[in-house]
């Protein structure tokens, strides 16, 4: 007759098994969080964008991106909020949306009530290295600098696309330098330098901007801009 295991030993085994499963789940979650979310990777906008890069000779895959940082997006210094009941602001809002139709580097949300303006030029008080979010959320009109990048890094916004009405992605090409670097070698637009691609995944509901960065590669901005 087989001897039964003591109760405390059975409990101990169950606890150890449970801890092992929990540890594996947490490790998997941490690994997944460091990569581009599947909702981004499977999105048609991302697939078309990365296919275009490959066709132009830029060998970058979804697995080459890693989470670099997370930031809040709503900053009182860079956001203006108006009531849709303000007749003047409502007229301005309707005019801006009307004149933004079919403008290159301005995209509309699926609802058609918000726009992302990522044109690399001065416009409406925004600089060439700043992305503007503008639109109506409930009874408010929001005008915000949603993303910016470093001109010292030769930065260039090349694409933006919505995942849904509250989540969108903006891709940025820029030199592989750190924000805090004081001594930065000058690299002209025509010079070959080390660049990376940053994907800014903006979630308006969570008030978060997740920045995923690719592996570095060599190129020149004067070649990149007309070919992206």
VMD Tcl script that draws the C-alpha trace (Angstrom):
set ca {
  {0.00 0.00 0.00}
  {1.39 3.38 -1.04}
  {1.96 5.96 1.67}
  {0.01 9.20 1.32}
  {1.92 12.45 1.10}
  {1.59 14.66 4.15}
  {-0.91 17.49 3.77}
  {1.71 20.20 4.32}
  {3.86 18.70 1.53}
  {0.91 18.73 -0.91}
  {0.19 22.35 0.00}
  {3.86 23.24 -0.46}
  {3.92 21.63 -3.92}
  {0.78 23.51 -4.95}
  {2.25 26.79 -3.73}
  {5.49 26.20 -5.65}
  {3.60 25.28 -8.81}
  {1.43 28.38 -8.43}
  {4.47 30.62 -7.96}
  {6.09 29.11 -11.02}
  {3.04 29.76 -13.18}
  {2.71 33.31 -11.81}
  {6.38 34.00 -12.47}
  {6.10 32.74 -16.06}
  {3.00 34.85 -16.69}
  {4.64 37.99 -15.27}
  {7.78 37.37 -17.30}
  {5.72 36.91 -20.46}
  {3.79 40.11 -19.75}
  {7.02 42.04 -19.21}
  {8.44 40.68 -22.45}
  {5.30 41.55 -24.38}
  {5.23 45.06 -22.91}
  {8.71 45.76 -24.25}
  {7.62 45.06 -27.82}
  {5.26 46.82 -30.18}
  {1.67 45.96 -29.18}
  {-0.01 43.45 -31.48}
  {-2.78 45.97 -32.21}
  {-0.10 48.17 -33.79}
  {1.80 45.42 -35.60}
  {-1.36 43.95 -37.13}
  {-2.79 47.31 -38.14}
  {-3.06 47.93 -41.88}
  {-1.36 51.32 -41.55}
  {1.69 49.75 -39.89}
  {1.87 46.88 -42.38}
  {1.73 49.24 -45.37}
  {4.34 51.51 -43.79}
  {6.87 48.80 -42.95}
  {6.38 47.14 -46.36}
  {7.18 50.47 -48.00}
  {10.39 50.71 -45.95}
  {11.49 47.26 -47.09}
  {10.73 48.13 -50.71}
  {13.01 51.17 -50.32}
  {15.84 49.06 -48.88}
  {15.37 49.82 -45.15}
  {15.51 46.42 -43.46}
  {13.43 47.01 -40.33}
  {10.99 44.52 -38.78}
  {8.43 44.80 -36.01}
  {10.69 42.75 -33.70}
  {13.45 45.36 -34.11}
  {11.51 47.87 -31.96}
  {11.74 48.06 -28.18}
  {9.96 50.26 -25.66}
  {12.12 53.28 -24.91}
  {9.93 55.45 -22.68}
  {6.41 56.32 -21.59}
  {5.14 59.86 -21.10}
  {1.95 61.70 -20.32}
  {0.56 63.60 -23.31}
  {-1.61 66.30 -21.78}
  {0.58 69.13 -20.55}
  {-1.03 72.41 -19.49}
  {1.76 74.28 -21.28}
  {1.00 72.61 -24.62}
  {-2.75 72.13 -24.61}
  {-5.69 74.47 -25.10}
  {-9.26 73.46 -24.34}
  {-12.37 75.30 -25.51}
  {-16.09 74.70 -25.20}
  {-17.91 73.60 -28.33}
  {-20.70 75.95 -27.19}
  {-18.43 78.92 -27.92}
  {-19.74 80.08 -31.31}
  {-16.41 81.60 -32.40}
  {-14.42 78.49 -31.48}
  {-16.99 76.22 -33.09}
  {-16.81 78.18 -36.36}
  {-12.99 78.05 -36.24}
  {-13.11 74.30 -35.58}
  {-15.42 73.63 -38.50}
  {-13.28 75.83 -40.79}
  {-10.03 74.09 -39.85}
  {-11.49 70.64 -40.45}
  {-12.97 71.72 -43.77}
  {-9.68 73.13 -45.07}
  {-7.75 70.07 -43.84}
  {-9.52 67.61 -46.16}
  {-7.11 65.94 -48.62}
  {-4.12 67.89 -47.28}
  {-0.95 65.81 -47.30}
  {0.27 64.88 -43.81}
  {-3.03 65.74 -42.16}
  {-5.11 62.69 -41.25}
  {-8.60 62.40 -39.83}
  {-9.78 60.12 -37.05}
  {-12.30 57.38 -37.98}
  {-15.06 59.58 -36.54}
  {-13.97 62.51 -38.71}
  {-13.99 64.84 -35.69}
  {-10.25 65.07 -34.99}
  {-7.11 65.55 -37.05}
  {-3.39 64.92 -36.66}
  {-1.27 67.50 -38.46}
  {2.31 66.27 -38.82}
  {3.44 68.48 -41.68}
  {7.16 69.27 -41.50}
  {6.66 73.01 -41.81}
  {5.64 76.08 -39.84}
  {1.84 76.34 -39.60}
  {-0.78 77.83 -37.27}
  {1.72 78.53 -34.49}
  {3.28 75.05 -34.68}
  {6.89 74.35 -35.66}
  {8.15 71.84 -38.21}
  {9.24 69.48 -35.42}
  {5.86 69.51 -33.64}
  {2.76 67.39 -34.26}
  {-0.61 68.98 -33.69}
  {-3.69 67.15 -32.42}
  {-6.88 69.10 -32.99}
  {-10.50 68.09 -32.65}
  {-13.65 67.63 -30.65}
  {-13.87 65.28 -27.69}
  {-17.37 65.24 -26.19}
  {-18.26 68.92 -25.62}
  {-14.66 70.20 -25.76}
  {-12.38 71.34 -28.57}
  {-8.79 70.28 -27.92}
  {-5.76 71.88 -29.55}
  {-2.49 70.28 -28.39}
  {1.13 69.76 -29.28}
  {0.95 66.00 -28.97}
  {4.51 65.03 -30.04}
  {7.72 66.87 -30.77}
  {11.24 65.85 -31.74}
  {14.79 67.18 -31.64}
  {15.92 69.34 -34.56}
  {19.51 68.60 -33.52}
  {18.76 65.00 -34.45}
  {17.58 65.92 -37.98}
  {14.17 64.60 -36.98}
  {11.45 63.98 -39.54}
  {7.86 62.75 -39.11}
  {6.96 60.54 -42.05}
  {3.65 58.81 -41.27}
  {0.65 58.81 -38.94}
  {-2.37 56.52 -38.73}
  {-5.25 55.83 -36.35}
  {-5.92 52.48 -34.67}
  {-9.24 53.79 -33.39}
  {-10.69 57.18 -32.40}
  {-8.47 57.41 -29.31}
  {-5.25 55.63 -30.29}
  {-2.90 56.60 -33.10}
  {0.70 56.06 -34.19}
  {3.26 58.57 -35.47}
  {6.60 57.46 -36.92}
  {9.72 59.59 -36.56}
  {13.14 59.25 -38.19}
  {15.98 60.88 -36.27}
  {19.65 60.53 -35.44}
  {20.66 58.04 -32.81}
  {21.66 60.54 -30.12}
  {20.57 61.08 -26.54}
  {18.53 64.12 -25.52}
  {21.03 65.08 -22.83}
  {24.12 64.92 -25.02}
  {25.97 68.24 -24.89}
  {28.65 67.40 -27.44}
  {26.93 66.33 -30.65}
  {28.84 66.06 -33.90}
  {27.23 68.03 -36.68}
  {25.70 65.86 -39.37}
  {24.28 67.57 -42.43}
  {21.13 66.34 -44.12}
  {23.21 64.99 -47.00}
  {25.74 63.27 -44.70}
  {25.49 59.59 -43.79}
  {24.73 59.23 -40.07}
  {23.30 56.69 -37.68}
  {19.50 56.92 -37.47}
  {16.70 55.10 -35.69}
  {12.93 55.07 -36.12}
  {10.68 55.95 -33.21}
  {7.05 54.88 -33.12}
  {4.96 57.15 -30.90}
  {1.86 55.23 -29.82}
  {-0.53 57.81 -28.39}
  {-3.48 56.75 -26.23}
  {-5.78 59.70 -25.46}
  {-7.89 57.76 -22.95}
  {-4.88 56.60 -20.91}
  {-3.14 59.99 -21.35}
  {-0.02 58.09 -22.41}
  {2.52 58.15 -25.20}
  {4.60 55.00 -25.59}
  {7.81 55.42 -27.59}
  {9.24 52.35 -29.33}
  {12.65 52.65 -30.98}
  {14.13 50.52 -33.77}
  {17.62 49.16 -34.15}
  {20.05 51.77 -35.59}
  {20.91 51.96 -39.27}
  {23.03 54.15 -41.54}
  {21.45 56.64 -43.95}
  {21.17 60.31 -44.87}
  {18.11 62.48 -44.30}
  {18.33 63.95 -47.79}
  {17.79 60.40 -49.13}
  {15.20 59.40 -46.55}
  {12.76 62.31 -46.88}
  {11.87 61.95 -50.57}
  {11.84 58.15 -50.41}
  {9.67 57.52 -47.35}
}
mol new
graphics top color blue
foreach p $ca { graphics top sphere $p radius 0.5 }
foreach p [lrange $ca 0 end-1] q [lrange $ca 1 end] { graphics top cylinder $p $q radius 0.2 }
display resetview
